[in-house]
Amino acid sequence: MRSSNPVFSRRGFGRDNGYAGFNTAPQAGGPAVATQANPYAQPTGNPYAQNPYAQQQQYGAPPQAPAAAGRMTIDDVVMRTGTTLGVLVVTAALAWALLPVDDANIGRSYGIGIGAALIAMVLGFVQAFKRKASPALILTYAAFEGVFLGVVSSVVDNRIADGAAMQAVLGTMAVFAGVLVAYKAGWIRVNRRFYGFVMAAALGFILLMAVNLLFAVIGGGDGLGFRSGALGVLFGVIGIILGACFLALDFKQVEDGIAYGAPREEAWLAAFGLTLTLVWIYLEFLRLISILNSD
């Protein structure tokens, strides 16, 4: 399965990755054979060696690979994600404190924030297209992304809606917790149809926002109005729902990686992907709150 996050879609837990239990396809009419490259091959073969949705499995946890040193665990994912988000939060707090957004300084502070966002975007693309996780690159991305979030959060909180940043944080945490509970309870079934729907919806959403931005740059104002007024509220809610769907896809990728013995360093990719999704949800909440509180 390919995830919505570019890091997972580039280096997903799928065929030909060389992970234990990932690239052993059984010969027609015969069982998989354990080899040095895949010592955990099961008699029935690994359904994820080919198309993970070609033969639908029972929803729930997939069969677990035997424990082995150097394999990714949920603790690895939690620790790396916590570290990445910790760097992002610290730099966001520093940007909030050190880059004032009063009338005399807002231009300079906003310029630094936009510059940090562009650097973070470039670093994110570089990591997304790398074949291996680079912890230094991921943490550097988080640091620059934090600067941008700190500045834009300060602008919204101080000039548009008091308390908006905390509301957006609480909203993001609520979405994360809700999706996690729903996923573990089996209320969200991540299958091929779900994946295709989410990707098609995300592509349409991004294209509409790009067109709206283009019209705003050319004609000024709010472009086509997709980010203001009633339409802005509607698209803000859609953006949050899409972020929640991305979280479900990310949880599925992490679960499959752990189950089939992905290397421990892949936990950094999981942390990177989850951070991207959480930043998306936070920004959508912040934008929605600013629209609801604007004149």
N, C-alpha and C positions, 0 to 999 in steps of 0.2 A: 504494500500500500504506500502511496505517495502522500505526504502530508501537505497541508496548505502552506506551512512555513518553508521558505526557500532552502533553509539549511537541511530539512528533512527530505525535501524533494530531490535535492542534489545528492545527498548521501543517506538515503533512506535505509531502513532495515528490510531490505528486499533482496531480490535475486542478484547474484554475482557480486555481492559485497564481501564474500569470503568469511562471514561470521559463522561461528559454530551453529550448525543446524539450519543455515539459511540457504545454502546453495547445493543441497543434495537432492536431486530429483530422482525418484525411483525409476528404474527401467520398466518399460511396458511389461506388465504381467509379472513383475518381480518386486521384492522389497528393496528398500534402500540398504546400502552396505556401508558400515562404519569404516571410515578411512582416517588417515592421519590428519587430514584437513578438517574432517568432521567426525570426531569420536562419539558424538551424541546422536548419530542418526538413529531414528526409530524404525521399527519394522514396517510401519505404515507410511514412512516418509514424512517430510515436513511440508504441510500444505502451503507454507509461505515460500517454498522454493520456487514455485511457479506463480500463479495468480492467487493471491490470498482470498479472493472471493469466488474462484472457480468452483470450489466445493465449500459451501457455507458450513461453518462449525457451529456448535452450540454456543450461544452467547454466554459469556463469562470468561474466566481466566483461561488462556490457552495452556496446553501442557507445558510444564516447567522443565527447562533443561537442567541436568545435574549441576550442582554447585561446582564452580571451578575458579581458581585464582585468576584475577585479572579480568573478570567479567563484571559488567555493569549491574548494580543493584539499585533499589529504590533509595537507599541512603546516599549513594553517590549522586543521584539526580537531585535529591533534596539539598544536599550540601552545596553542589555547584550552582544550583538555582538560587539558593540563599546568598551565596557569595556574589553572584552577578547582580542580583537585585540590591544587595547591600551597597555595592559600589555605586550603582545608579542612584540610590536614595541619598547617599552621602554627598555626591557631587551636586545633586539637585538642591539639597539643603544649603550647600556652600554658595551655589549660584543665586539662590533666593536671598541669602544674607549679604552677599558681596556685590550683587549687580542690582542696584536700586532701579525702580521703575517710576520714579516721580517725573514731573514734566521736564526737568533739566537733564535727566539721565536715561529716559526710556529709549531714546533712539540708539544710544551706544549699547545699552544692555540688550535690546532686542536684536541688534546687529550681531552681537556676540552669540546670542542664542541661536539665530538662524545659521550662522557659520558652524556652530557646534553640531546642529542638526544635519547639515550637509556632510560634515566629516563622518558623523555616525552612520549616515546612509551609505557612504562609500565603504566604510569599514564593514558594515553589514553585508553588502554585496560581495566584498572580497571573501569574507568568511563563508558566505552561502555557496560560493563556487570553489572553495578549497575542498580537497578530498579528505582532509583530516582536520580535526578540531585544533584550534590554536587558542589556548586559554588567555594568553596575553592579548591577542586580537579581540577576543570576546569581551574581556574586561575593559579594554580601551574603548570599545564601542559603547559599553555600558556607561563609562565615565562621560563621554561626550553627549550621549543621549540624556544623561542626567542633567547636564548643564542646560540643554534645550528645555527639558521638562521643568527645571527650576525657574527659568526665566518666564516661560509661557504661563506657568501656574501662578507666578507672582503677579503677572499682568492681569490675568483674569480675576484673581482673588482680591487684588488691591484696587482695581479700576472698574470692574464690571459687577462681580458678585462676591461679597464677603463670605468667606468660608467655602468657596467653590472647590478649592484643592482638596480639603478634607472630605467633602461630599463625594468627589470623584474617586478618592482613595477607598472610601467605604463602599462605594458602588462597585468598584473593581474587585475588592475582596469578596463582596457578596456574590458576584457573578462566578468568581473562581470557586468558591465553596459550593454554590448551588450546582454548578456543572460537575464538580467532582463527586458530589453525593449522587446526582442523577446518573452519572456514568457508572459508578460502582454498584448502584442498585439495579442497573440494567434498563433504566428508563430511556436512556439514549443508546441506540444501537448503531455503532459506526460500521457501516457496510459500504458496498460499492455505490449503491444508490445515494446514500447520505453524502459520501465523498464527492460524487459528481455534482450533486445539487449545490453543496457548499462552494465548490470551486467555480461553478457557473455563476452563482449569485455574487461571489466575491469579485470575479472578473467584471461583471456588469456594473457593480457598485464602484469599483476603482475607475472604470472608463467614464462613468457619469461624473464622478468627482473631478477627473482630469479635464473633461470638457467644460465643466462649470468653472474651474480655475482658469482655463484658457480664455473663456469669455470675460471673466473678471479682470484678467490682465489686459485684454484688448479694449474692452468697453468700460472698465471701471465698475464700481459698485459691487453688487453681490453676484455678478455673472447671471446665471439662469435661475438663481434663487434657491438652489438646492441646499444651501447652508445658512439660510435665514428664514424667519417666519415659520409658518406651519409646515412647509416642505422641509425646512431645516430640522425641525423637531422629528418629523417622520424619518428622515434619512439618518438622524442621530440614533434613533431607536433601532433602525435596521443595522447600522454599523455595530451597535452593541450586541445584537443578536448574532451577527456574523462572527464577532469576536468570541462569543460563547461557543459557537460551532467549531471555530479553530481550536479552542481549548479541548474539546472532545476529541478532535483528530490528534492533537498532541498527546493526550492521555493514552490513546490507542497505540501510538508509535512507541511511547515509553514502555507500556505494558508488553508489547511484542518484543521490543529490544531486550528487556530483562528476561522474558520467557525463553528466548532463543539464543541467549548468550552473547549479546553484543559486547564488544570490548569496553573496558571501563572508561577509556577516554571519550567514548561517545556520550557519556553523561554531560560533557560540556556542550555538545550539540543540542541535547535535550534542554539544558538550561538556557541556551541561546534562543531556541525556538519558543520556549515558554515566555521568556522575557519579551520577545517581539510581540507575542499575542497580548500579554498584559499591558504593554505600552499602548497598543492599538486600542484596547478597551478603555484605558484611562483617558486617552485623548478624546475618544468619542464621548465619554461622560463629561469631560471638561467642556467640550464644544456644546453639548446639549444644555448644560447648566448655563453657559454664557448666553445661548440663544434665549432661553426661558427668562433670563434676567436682563436682557437688553431692552432698550427703549423702542 
